[in-house]
Amino acid sequence: MIADVLSDATERMGKSVDAAKEDFSEVRTGRANPSLFARVLVDYYGSPTPLQQLASLQVPEARVILIQPFDKSALKEIEKAIVARADLGVTPNNDGNIIRITMPELTEERRKDYVKVVRGKAEEARVSIRNIRRRAKDDLDALKNEVGEDEIARGEKELDALTKKHVDQIDDALTRKEAELLEV
């Protein structure tokens, strides 16, 4: 029973760490990366569709992304969806066949803003892990009538170790992302 609670908490905490790393990857560093457009939804015939399903994304140069739609009629909608995502900070150039996006150089001030954004995402992930810990602790407390208090105490110690391990993983990913963002 205690093992089930701990394995469920481990799985959920792992998913939180993965989600945090995915969020970190979306914060750009001045290099062109197709993952920046992972959450761009295009209004394609009335339904929101991920950009990757409508077009191929290529990176011919370090700061250029080419978006070639599979259906040329979706070109305008793709362009609108990219412009609507203001957090990307890019302006698409449409030549009628492909969309060319040149990533602007990052200023020191903009880099520091990105570091603040990444720190905020890291804190959200830590809060998520602490919430998972709290729920698991409540589940352990509910088992007090079925198992001994010593077993519950051991389970809580393991839960605390799991929580620390996952929070440390987020902190490590944050440190790497900050270094990447501040690198000139």
Secondary structure by P-SEA (a helix, b strand, c coil): caaaaaaaaaaaaaaaaaaaaaaaaaccccccccccccccccccccccccccccbbbbbccccbbbbbbccccaaaaaaaaaaacccccbbbbbcccbbbbbbccccaaaaaaaaaaaaaaaaaaaaaaaaaaaaaaaaaaaacccccaaaaaaaaaaaaaaaaaaaaaaaaaaaaaaaaaacc
